[in-house]
Amino acid sequence: MTKTDHLIICEHCDCVYEKVTLAKHQKTLCTRCGGVLQRYNGLSVEQRLALSFAAVVLWVFANFYPVMSISLKGLKNSATLWDSVVALSQGPITFIAMVAAISIIIAPVFQLLLLIWVLSFALASRRSPAFKQCMRWLESLRPWSMLEVCLLGAMVAVFKLAGLLDVLPGIGLFALAVLSLLLIRIAGRDVRDLWDIL
């Protein structure tokens, strides 16, 4: 039986290559279509797992603490991510509220839980139960997790409202910013190297 562990397939054009060992900041590209085949990932399983737990804590802060507080003439109001979804759902664009809830709340937490599940078994050099399904879900959830888009929208809102009202960025906004960076680092990049580790 032929071993294929040393091969990698371009996900864009299905061209087959041999895997290479990468140095820091290196990546390999497909010669046919230019798609990224491999990226250097200097994180160990322990580091990824620790960052995943930290990201879960940040997710809690980002979702349950105010993203921003506004005040005008003594009246104060603050809003969390959940408040924004609820506000969207109480109008004619309920579908947008559902998409927002999936992309900024549900998809990121599922990504993190799947990562913790897979990595906690990888720490003991074992594959988790339902490993293949977990890896497929991780790849499927990646395009749906749009925390960086939410962060950009929140920052635009802060700057726009700052000229009209007293706006104070909240703990939720800072947690959202750090969570976005962490998710890009541990789940937004290629998670296929977990197949090789295990």
C-alpha positions in Angstrom: 0.0 0.0 0.0 1.4 3.4 -1.0 1.9 6.0 1.8 0.5 9.4 1.0 1.3 11.2 4.2 4.1 13.2 2.5 1.8 14.6 -0.1 -0.4 17.8 -0.1 -3.2 18.6 -2.5 -4.0 22.2 -3.6 -7.6 22.9 -2.4 -8.1 25.2 -5.4 -6.9 23.2 -8.4 -6.2 19.7 -7.0 -2.6 19.7 -8.0 -0.5 17.3 -5.9 2.8 18.3 -4.2 5.3 16.9 -1.7 5.2 18.5 1.7 8.3 20.5 2.8 9.5 21.7 6.1 9.0 25.4 6.4 11.0 28.0 8.3 9.6 30.9 10.2 7.4 33.2 8.1 7.5 30.9 5.1 4.6 29.5 3.1 4.4 27.3 0.0 2.3 28.3 -3.1 0.8 26.2 -5.8 2.7 26.8 -9.1 -0.4 26.3 -11.1 -2.9 28.6 -9.4 -0.9 30.4 -6.8 -3.1 29.1 -3.9 -1.4 28.7 -0.5 -0.5 25.1 0.2 1.2 25.4 3.6 2.0 28.1 6.1 4.5 28.0 8.9 2.8 27.6 12.2 5.2 27.8 15.2 2.6 26.9 17.8 2.8 23.7 19.7 -0.3 21.7 20.7 0.0 23.0 24.3 0.3 26.6 23.1 -2.7 26.3 20.8 -4.8 24.7 23.6 -3.8 27.5 26.1 -4.7 30.2 23.5 -8.0 28.4 22.8 -8.9 28.6 26.5 -7.9 32.2 26.6 -10.1 32.9 23.6 -13.1 31.3 25.3 -12.6 33.6 28.3 -12.4 36.6 25.9 -15.5 35.4 24.0 -17.4 35.6 27.3 -16.1 39.1 27.9 -16.9 40.2 24.4 -20.5 38.9 24.6 -21.6 39.8 28.0 -19.8 43.1 28.6 -20.7 46.4 26.9 -19.0 47.0 23.5 -19.7 50.7 23.9 -21.5 53.1 26.2 -23.1 56.3 24.9 -24.3 59.3 26.9 -26.1 62.5 26.1 -27.3 65.1 28.5 -27.2 62.8 31.5 -28.8 59.8 29.7 -26.6 56.8 29.4 -27.0 53.6 27.4 -24.7 50.7 26.7 -24.8 47.8 24.2 -23.4 44.3 24.0 -23.2 42.0 21.0 -26.3 40.2 22.1 -28.1 43.6 22.3 -27.2 44.3 18.7 -28.6 41.0 17.6 -31.8 41.6 19.6 -32.2 45.1 18.1 -31.8 43.7 14.6 -34.4 41.0 15.2 -37.1 43.6 16.2 -37.5 45.0 12.8 -38.2 43.9 9.2 -34.6 42.5 8.8 -34.9 39.5 11.2 -32.9 37.4 8.7 -29.9 39.7 9.1 -30.2 39.3 12.9 -29.9 35.5 12.4 -26.8 35.9 10.2 -25.2 38.3 12.6 -25.8 35.9 15.5 -24.3 33.0 13.6 -21.2 35.0 12.3 -20.3 37.0 15.5 -21.5 34.8 18.3 -22.3 31.1 17.4 -19.6 30.3 14.8 -16.7 31.6 16.9 -17.7 29.7 20.0 -18.3 26.5 18.1 -14.8 26.9 16.5 -13.2 27.3 19.9 -15.1 24.4 21.4 -14.1 22.1 18.5 -10.5 23.2 18.8 -10.4 22.6 22.6 -12.0 19.1 22.0 -9.5 18.1 19.3 -6.4 19.7 21.0 -7.2 18.2 24.4 -6.9 14.7 22.9 -3.9 15.8 20.8 -2.1 16.7 24.0 -2.1 13.0 24.9 -1.1 12.2 21.3 -4.5 10.7 20.4 -7.2 11.5 17.9 -10.4 12.7 19.5 -13.6 10.8 18.9 -15.2 12.1 15.7 -11.9 13.7 14.7 -12.8 13.7 11.0 -16.1 15.4 11.5 -14.6 18.0 13.9 -11.9 18.9 11.3 -14.5 19.2 8.6 -16.6 21.5 10.9 -13.6 23.6 11.7 -13.0 24.1 8.0 -16.7 24.8 7.3 -17.0 27.3 10.2 -13.9 29.3 9.2 -15.7 31.5 6.6 -18.7 32.0 8.8 -16.7 33.4 11.8 -16.6 37.1 11.1 -15.5 38.7 14.3 -13.0 41.0 12.5 -15.9 42.4 10.4 -17.9 43.0 13.6 -14.9 44.7 15.2 -14.5 47.0 12.2 -18.2 47.9 12.3 -18.0 48.6 16.0 -15.0 50.8 15.6 -16.6 52.8 12.7 -19.7 53.3 14.9 -17.5 54.5 17.8 -15.8 57.1 15.6 -19.0 58.2 13.9 -20.9 58.6 17.1 -18.0 60.4 18.9 -18.8 63.6 17.0 -22.4 63.6 18.1 -22.5 61.9 21.6 -20.1 61.0 24.4 -18.9 57.6 23.4 -16.9 55.3 25.7 -15.5 52.0 24.3 -16.3 49.2 26.7 -14.6 46.1 27.9 -16.4 44.1 25.3 -14.8 46.1 22.4 -11.3 45.4 23.7 -12.1 41.7 24.3 -13.5 41.5 20.8 -10.3 43.0 19.3 -8.0 40.6 21.1 -10.4 37.7 20.4 -10.3 38.5 16.7 -6.5 38.4 16.7 -6.5 35.1 18.7 -9.0 33.4 16.4 -7.0 34.4 13.3 -3.9 33.0 14.9 -5.3 29.6 16.2 -8.3 28.9 13.9 -8.3 31.4 11.0 -5.2 30.0 9.4 -4.7 26.5 8.2 -5.8 23.9 10.7 -4.9 21.0 8.4 -1.5 20.6 10.2 -3.5 18.9 13.0 -4.0 16.0 10.6 -0.2 15.7 10.4 0.3 16.0 14.2 -2.1 13.2 14.8 
